[in-house]
Amino acid sequence: MALQGVVMNSEVINGTPFYLNEPKRALDFLVEKLGFVRRGNPMSKKQNIAMLCDKYGNFYEIFSNNRKGVNSKNDFNLIINTSDCLQDFYNVNPKGLSALNKPHYVPEGLAFEISDPWGNKYTFLEKRDYTN
């Protein structure tokens, strides 16, 4: 499954292709464990695209392709933009998910990572502007 672009509240962000292990299961993980909602028709063999929406109103257009290799250079995290990183961090534990790290500051804001059972990583990012 490759992430070709992310639409967030009408803003389009083009990203590097994102490859997932077990694309169908990873898509189900996003819906069942992280609360994403599928928009439009579900992924089919003719159309390898799934539209997902998170609880913040961010839209993700995901294209189905398997990861090219375990140690592939195409090993990127799916960035999940959040408005409250700390709240999301404390919400993942009751869902049976464990964070790979605690919330920490990165140049873009406050972030933490989780992984799914297939080794895909997801970064929750609360964007912050440190220039003020």
Secondary structure, DSSP 4 states (H G I P E B T S, - for coil): -EEEEEEETTEEEE-----BSSHHHHHHHHHHTT--EEESSPP-SS--EEEEE-TTSEEEEEE--B-S-TT-TT--PEEEE-S-HHHHHHHHGGGT--BSS--EEETTEEEEEEE-TTS-EEEEEEE--TT-
